[in-house]
Amino acid sequence: MVLNNIKIRKEVRVYINSVGGCLFNGLTIYDMIQVSKIDVKTICLKYASSVSSLLIISGTIGKRLCLDRSNLYLHLPNITITGNLTTLTKSLKNINWIDDGITKIYMKHCGKIYSNVIKVMTESIWIPSDLAISWTVIDNVI
């Protein structure tokens, strides 16, 4: 049958225009993108800040896109903790573990070394789409 000879390639498209949100929810979406067996095209419509920028970089290489005047905001997670000294100590260990995990995700998808990622993330910078290409956060501007 002729249809059996046609290879149909499907992809999921994720359109992002967000100022961020809950880190843990974003990491769940990130994990789902990573285990997907089909290509995931991520498209930044205007803003992708905080965990949203992490979702943009998580798409299939070659399919991470931004509109021309889009911006991505990269920074280390902002986490508020309260409680007694024991709670604070445990929370600080978890925060360090989370920061390290986020840094490793950016290293993996951007091909950058640890010190370069930490420098950008610590400075909390907005990256326009053209700079995002040179930093390999995205692949193309559309």
Disulfide bonds with the S-S distance in Angstrom:
none
